[in-house]
Amino acid sequence: MPIHFAHSAGEGLRLARSAFFGSSLVLAGLAPALSAAKVEPPVDLATATSYAVLADGAITNNGNSVITGDVGVHPGTEISGFPPGVINGQRHAGDAVAERAQSDLTVAYNDAAGRTSSRTIGPHLEGQTLTPGVYKAAENASLAGTLTLDAKGNPSAVFIFQLGSGLTTAQNSNVRVVNSPRPACGVFWTVGDSATLGTNTSFVGRIMAVNGITLQSAAKIEQGGALSRDGSVTLDTNAVSRSECAAAGAPTRPPTAPASPTTPTPSQTVSPTTPGPTATTPRPTTPAPVTPGTTAPGTTAPGTTAPETGVPAPAVPEQTAPPPAAPAVPEQTAPPPAAPAVPELTAPPPAAPTLPELPVS
């Protein structure tokens, strides 16, 4: 019995060791699957991010379409139908800016279309609820109903759809995003041929098509755009809004305001230095009537006549004395030539001795 017990204990230890290493192998086998569940990074459109509509050949509009975002075409130059359509953004027709955006669109398309897909879908997309990931449809994909994209509460959720051929939606179709704490900015559609959104379709995401994109009457695209790599874009009373996340990434800097406060400072420093107390230059704008009120006793105001002689004071040229604010005005002007006659005004009048005789008569 003791020998049998020792043998059983050794066997139990061997079995325990095998179970441990077996579980380690199982965990090691799950590691690739866990790493594959990582969050998909968004597609970088670089300068094409700000565009709601971008085409290679032409952009034509019919009706009162409203485009929120930039509109550009290259190498074509035609952007027609605005007005009556409205573009709330910049317009680039055949210029270097649109050319750069087209180049960045090609890079973004190749990135999104070349990623490893996690699931195959289609050709019918309606009635499904999809979580973030990369989805591939080798055939034409169609939507005749509602497709739900569940972000699972992830503000950075990314959905990439790789459509090998075309995309077509029926009338009143709908793509909606749920459980997203912010606008769904990470929805991308790569279309190997052309895309057509049916009348009154409500769509979400950026359509990056190799060929043309057509939006039928009242179809709208939210948080995305219609970006054609090698074709044209045709609109008909549509609403197309670029991603709000892209708009937030383009801050505007207000013009420099410090320049205006600095302009008054030189005038404030100059004004105290202008009235020099020893200045003797005439000021023709000085009003003459103010000067008599400030003259000292015993002096004759410029421009007046002496009481005894009645001769005008020869101080007329001195009427242009410094302004009244200068306290040293009396000191600046020399006594007028008629000043010697002033002491005679204070002498007793000649008839003073006859005053006592008036009561006697």
C-alpha positions as CSV (number, residue, x, y, z in Angstrom):
1,M,0.0,0.0,0.0
2,P,2.7,2.6,0.8
3,I,4.4,2.0,-2.5
4,H,1.0,2.3,-4.3
5,F,0.4,5.6,-2.5
6,A,3.7,7.0,-3.6
7,H,3.0,6.0,-7.2
8,S,-0.4,7.7,-7.1
9,A,1.1,10.9,-5.7
10,G,3.7,11.0,-8.5
11,E,1.1,10.4,-11.1
12,G,-1.1,13.1,-9.6
13,L,1.8,15.6,-9.8
14,R,2.4,14.6,-13.4
15,L,-1.2,15.2,-14.3
16,A,-1.3,18.5,-12.5
17,R,1.9,19.6,-14.4
18,S,0.3,18.6,-17.7
19,A,-2.9,20.5,-17.0
20,F,-0.9,23.6,-16.2
21,F,1.1,23.5,-19.4
22,G,-2.0,22.7,-21.3
23,S,-3.8,25.8,-20.0
24,S,-0.8,27.9,-20.9
25,L,-1.0,26.6,-24.5
26,V,-4.6,27.4,-24.7
27,L,-4.0,31.0,-23.5
28,A,-1.2,31.3,-25.9
29,G,-3.5,30.3,-28.7
30,L,-6.0,32.9,-27.7
31,A,-3.4,35.7,-27.7
32,P,-3.7,36.4,-31.5
33,A,-7.4,36.6,-31.2
34,L,-7.3,39.0,-28.4
35,S,-4.8,41.2,-30.2
36,A,-7.0,41.2,-33.3
37,A,-9.8,42.7,-31.3
38,K,-8.0,46.0,-30.9
39,V,-9.7,49.2,-32.0
40,E,-9.3,50.0,-35.7
41,P,-7.5,53.3,-36.2
42,P,-9.4,55.9,-38.3
43,V,-8.6,56.7,-41.9
44,D,-6.5,59.8,-42.4
45,L,-7.7,61.9,-45.3
46,A,-5.1,64.7,-44.6
47,T,-6.1,67.8,-46.6
48,A,-9.2,66.0,-48.0
49,T,-10.7,65.9,-44.5
50,S,-12.3,69.4,-44.9
51,Y,-14.2,68.5,-48.1
52,A,-17.8,67.6,-48.2
53,V,-17.8,67.2,-52.0
54,L,-14.7,66.4,-54.0
55,A,-14.6,65.2,-57.6
56,D,-12.2,64.5,-60.4
57,G,-14.3,65.6,-63.4
58,A,-17.1,68.0,-62.4
59,I,-19.6,68.9,-59.7
60,T,-23.1,69.7,-60.9
61,N,-26.0,70.7,-58.7
62,N,-29.7,71.1,-59.3
63,G,-32.0,72.7,-56.7
64,N,-31.3,74.2,-53.3
65,S,-28.6,71.9,-52.1
66,V,-26.7,72.9,-49.0
67,I,-23.1,71.9,-48.7
68,T,-21.4,72.3,-45.3
69,G,-17.7,72.0,-45.9
70,D,-15.3,72.6,-48.7
71,V,-16.1,71.8,-52.4
72,G,-13.3,71.0,-54.9
73,V,-12.6,69.5,-58.3
74,H,-9.4,68.6,-60.0
75,P,-8.3,68.2,-62.8
76,G,-11.7,69.4,-63.9
77,T,-12.8,72.9,-63.2
78,E,-16.6,72.8,-63.4
79,I,-18.6,73.6,-60.2
80,S,-22.1,74.5,-61.4
81,G,-25.5,75.1,-59.7
82,F,-24.2,77.3,-56.9
83,P,-26.5,79.3,-56.7
84,P,-29.2,78.2,-56.2
85,G,-27.2,75.8,-54.1
86,V,-25.2,77.1,-51.1
87,I,-21.6,76.2,-50.2
88,N,-20.7,76.8,-46.5
89,G,-17.0,76.4,-47.1
90,Q,-14.3,77.1,-49.6
91,R,-14.5,76.4,-53.3
92,H,-11.5,75.1,-55.2
93,A,-11.9,74.6,-59.0
94,G,-8.9,73.1,-60.7
95,D,-6.3,74.7,-58.4
96,A,-3.3,73.3,-56.5
97,V,-5.4,73.0,-53.3
98,A,-7.9,70.7,-55.0
99,E,-5.1,68.8,-56.6
100,R,-3.5,68.1,-53.2
101,A,-6.8,67.0,-51.8
102,Q,-7.3,64.5,-54.7
103,S,-3.9,63.1,-54.0
104,D,-4.6,62.7,-50.3
105,L,-8.0,61.1,-51.2
106,T,-6.2,58.4,-53.2
107,V,-3.9,57.6,-50.3
108,A,-6.8,57.4,-47.9
109,Y,-8.8,55.1,-50.3
110,N,-5.9,52.7,-50.7
111,D,-5.4,52.6,-46.9
112,A,-9.1,51.8,-46.1
113,A,-9.5,49.4,-49.0
114,G,-6.4,47.5,-48.1
115,R,-7.1,46.8,-44.4
116,T,-7.8,43.3,-43.2
117,S,-11.5,42.7,-42.9
118,S,-13.0,41.0,-39.9
119,R,-16.3,39.9,-41.6
120,T,-17.9,39.5,-45.0
121,I,-21.3,41.1,-45.5
122,G,-23.7,41.8,-48.4
123,P,-24.9,42.0,-50.8
124,H,-27.9,43.3,-48.9
125,L,-27.1,45.5,-45.9
126,E,-30.6,46.3,-44.5
127,G,-31.8,44.8,-41.2
128,Q,-28.3,44.4,-39.7
129,T,-26.6,45.8,-36.6
130,L,-22.9,46.0,-36.9
131,T,-20.2,46.8,-34.3
132,P,-17.0,48.6,-35.0
133,G,-14.7,46.8,-37.4
134,V,-13.8,46.3,-41.1
135,Y,-16.4,44.7,-43.3
136,K,-16.0,43.5,-46.9
137,A,-18.5,43.0,-49.6
138,A,-17.1,41.5,-52.9
139,E,-20.3,42.2,-54.9
140,N,-22.5,45.2,-55.4
141,A,-23.9,46.2,-52.0
142,S,-27.5,47.5,-51.7
143,L,-29.5,49.0,-48.9
144,A,-33.3,48.9,-49.0
145,G,-34.1,49.7,-45.4
146,T,-32.1,50.5,-42.2
147,L,-28.5,49.6,-41.4
148,T,-27.6,50.2,-37.7
149,L,-24.0,50.9,-36.6
150,D,-23.5,50.3,-32.8
151,A,-20.6,52.2,-31.5
152,K,-20.8,50.4,-28.1
153,G,-20.2,53.7,-26.2
154,N,-16.8,54.1,-27.9
155,P,-16.3,57.8,-28.9
156,S,-13.5,56.7,-31.3
157,A,-15.4,53.8,-33.0
158,V,-14.4,53.1,-36.6
159,F,-16.4,51.4,-39.2
160,I,-14.8,50.6,-42.6
161,F,-16.8,49.1,-45.5
162,Q,-14.9,47.7,-48.4
163,L,-17.3,47.4,-51.4
164,G,-15.6,45.8,-54.3
165,S,-18.0,47.0,-56.9
166,G,-20.9,49.5,-56.4
167,L,-23.2,50.9,-53.7
168,T,-26.9,51.6,-54.3
169,T,-29.6,52.6,-51.8
170,A,-33.3,52.5,-52.3
171,Q,-35.8,55.2,-51.6
172,N,-36.1,56.2,-47.9
173,S,-33.1,54.0,-46.8
174,N,-31.3,54.9,-43.7
175,V,-27.9,54.4,-42.1
176,R,-27.9,55.3,-38.4
177,V,-25.3,55.2,-35.6
178,V,-26.3,54.3,-32.0
179,N,-24.6,54.3,-28.7
180,S,-22.0,56.9,-29.7
181,P,-21.1,59.6,-27.1
182,R,-20.2,62.0,-29.9
183,P,-20.8,62.5,-33.6
184,A,-19.9,59.4,-35.6
185,C,-16.8,60.6,-37.4
186,G,-15.2,57.2,-38.1
187,V,-17.5,55.8,-40.8
188,F,-15.7,55.2,-44.2
189,W,-17.1,53.6,-47.4
190,T,-14.7,52.5,-50.1
191,V,-16.6,51.8,-53.3
192,G,-14.7,50.2,-56.2
193,D,-17.0,51.6,-58.9
194,S,-19.8,54.1,-58.4
195,A,-22.3,55.0,-55.7
196,T,-26.0,56.1,-55.9
197,L,-28.1,57.2,-53.0
198,G,-31.8,57.0,-53.6
199,T,-34.4,59.6,-53.1
200,N,-34.7,60.7,-49.4
201,T,-31.9,58.4,-48.3
202,S,-30.3,59.4,-44.9
203,F,-26.6,58.3,-45.0
204,V,-23.7,58.5,-42.6
205,G,-20.0,58.5,-43.4
206,R,-17.6,59.4,-46.1
207,I,-18.1,57.8,-49.5
208,M,-14.8,57.3,-51.3
209,A,-15.7,56.1,-54.7
210,V,-13.4,55.3,-57.6
211,N,-16.0,56.5,-60.1
212,G,-19.0,58.8,-60.0
213,I,-21.3,59.6,-57.0
214,T,-25.0,60.5,-57.6
215,L,-27.3,61.8,-54.9
216,Q,-30.9,61.7,-56.0
217,S,-33.5,64.2,-54.8
218,A,-33.5,65.0,-51.0
219,A,-30.8,62.4,-50.2
220,K,-28.5,63.6,-47.4
221,I,-25.1,62.6,-46.0
222,E,-24.2,63.4,-42.4
223,Q,-20.8,63.3,-40.8
224,G,-19.1,62.5,-44.1
225,G,-19.1,63.5,-47.7
226,A,-19.2,62.5,-51.4
227,L,-15.6,62.1,-52.5
228,S,-15.0,60.8,-56.1
229,R,-11.5,59.8,-56.9
230,D,-11.8,59.5,-60.7
231,G,-15.4,60.6,-61.5
232,S,-18.0,63.3,-61.1
233,V,-20.5,64.2,-58.3
234,T,-24.1,65.0,-59.2
235,L,-26.4,66.6,-56.7
236,D,-30.1,67.3,-56.6
237,T,-31.5,69.3,-53.6
238,N,-29.3,67.5,-51.1
239,A,-27.7,68.2,-47.8
240,V,-24.1,67.1,-47.4
241,S,-22.2,67.8,-44.2
242,R,-18.6,67.0,-43.5
243,S,-17.5,65.4,-40.2
244,E,-17.9,67.7,-37.2
245,C,-14.7,66.1,-35.8
246,A,-12.9,67.3,-38.9
247,A,-14.2,70.8,-38.4
248,A,-13.1,70.9,-34.8
249,G,-9.6,70.0,-35.9
250,A,-9.2,73.2,-37.9
251,P,-9.0,76.0,-35.3
252,T,-9.1,79.6,-36.4
253,R,-6.7,82.1,-34.9
254,P,-8.1,85.6,-34.3
255,P,-6.2,88.5,-35.8
256,T,-3.6,90.1,-33.5
257,A,-5.3,92.7,-31.3
258,P,-2.4,94.2,-29.4
259,A,-1.6,96.6,-32.2
260,S,-4.6,98.9,-31.5
261,P,-3.9,99.7,-27.8
262,T,-0.3,100.7,-28.6
263,T,-1.3,103.6,-30.9
264,P,-2.7,106.0,-28.3
265,T,0.4,105.8,-26.1
266,P,2.6,108.1,-28.2
267,S,0.0,110.8,-28.3
268,Q,-0.3,110.7,-24.5
269,T,3.4,111.1,-24.0
270,V,3.7,113.9,-26.5
271,S,0.9,116.1,-25.2
272,P,2.5,117.1,-21.8
273,T,5.7,118.2,-23.6
274,T,4.1,120.5,-26.2
275,P,3.5,123.6,-24.0
276,G,7.0,124.9,-23.2
277,P,7.0,127.5,-20.4
278,T,9.8,129.5,-22.1
279,A,8.3,129.5,-25.6
280,T,8.1,132.9,-27.2
281,T,6.6,132.0,-30.5
282,P,3.3,133.8,-31.2
283,R,0.1,131.8,-31.2
284,P,-2.4,133.4,-33.6
285,T,-5.3,131.3,-32.3
286,T,-5.1,132.6,-28.7
287,P,-8.3,134.6,-27.9
288,A,-7.4,138.2,-26.9
289,P,-10.3,138.9,-24.4
290,V,-9.0,136.4,-21.9
291,T,-5.7,138.2,-21.4
292,P,-7.0,141.4,-19.6
293,G,-8.5,139.2,-16.8
294,T,-5.0,137.8,-16.1
295,T,-2.9,141.0,-16.2
296,A,-1.3,142.2,-13.0
297,P,-2.3,145.6,-11.4
298,G,-0.5,148.5,-12.9
299,T,-0.3,147.1,-16.4
300,T,-2.3,148.0,-19.5
301,A,-4.0,145.2,-21.3
302,P,-2.9,144.8,-24.9
303,G,-5.2,146.4,-27.4
304,T,-6.8,148.9,-24.9
305,T,-6.3,152.7,-24.5
306,A,-4.7,154.4,-21.5
307,P,-7.1,156.5,-19.4
308,E,-5.1,159.7,-19.6
309,T,-3.8,159.9,-23.1
310,G,-6.4,157.9,-25.0
311,V,-3.6,156.6,-27.2
312,P,-3.9,152.9,-28.2
313,A,-1.4,150.8,-26.5
314,P,1.4,149.8,-29.0
315,A,1.3,146.3,-27.8
316,V,-1.0,145.0,-30.6
317,P,1.7,142.6,-31.9
318,E,1.8,141.0,-28.5
319,Q,-1.9,139.9,-28.6
320,T,-0.5,136.5,-29.8
321,A,0.7,135.7,-26.3
322,P,0.9,132.1,-25.0
323,P,-2.5,130.4,-24.3
324,P,-4.3,131.2,-21.0
325,A,-3.3,127.8,-19.6
326,A,0.3,129.0,-19.3
327,P,0.7,130.7,-15.9
328,A,3.8,132.6,-16.9
329,V,2.1,134.8,-19.5
330,P,2.6,138.1,-17.6
331,E,6.3,137.3,-17.3
332,Q,6.8,136.5,-20.9
333,T,5.5,139.9,-22.2
334,A,7.6,143.0,-21.6
335,P,5.8,146.1,-20.2
336,P,4.2,148.1,-23.0
337,P,5.7,151.5,-23.9
338,A,2.7,153.2,-22.3
339,A,3.5,151.7,-18.9
340,P,5.3,154.9,-17.6
341,A,2.0,156.8,-17.7
342,V,0.4,154.4,-15.3
343,P,1.8,155.9,-12.1
344,E,0.2,159.2,-13.0
345,L,-3.2,157.6,-12.6
346,T,-2.6,157.2,-8.9
347,A,-1.8,160.9,-8.3
348,P,-4.4,163.1,-6.5
349,P,-6.7,164.8,-9.0
350,P,-6.3,168.6,-9.4
351,A,-9.7,169.5,-8.0
352,A,-9.2,167.8,-4.7
353,P,-8.5,171.0,-2.6
354,T,-11.9,172.5,-3.5
355,L,-14.0,169.7,-1.9
356,P,-14.2,171.3,1.6
357,E,-15.8,174.5,0.2
358,L,-18.9,172.8,-1.2
359,P,-20.9,172.8,2.1
360,V,-20.2,176.6,2.7
361,S,-22.0,177.6,-0.5
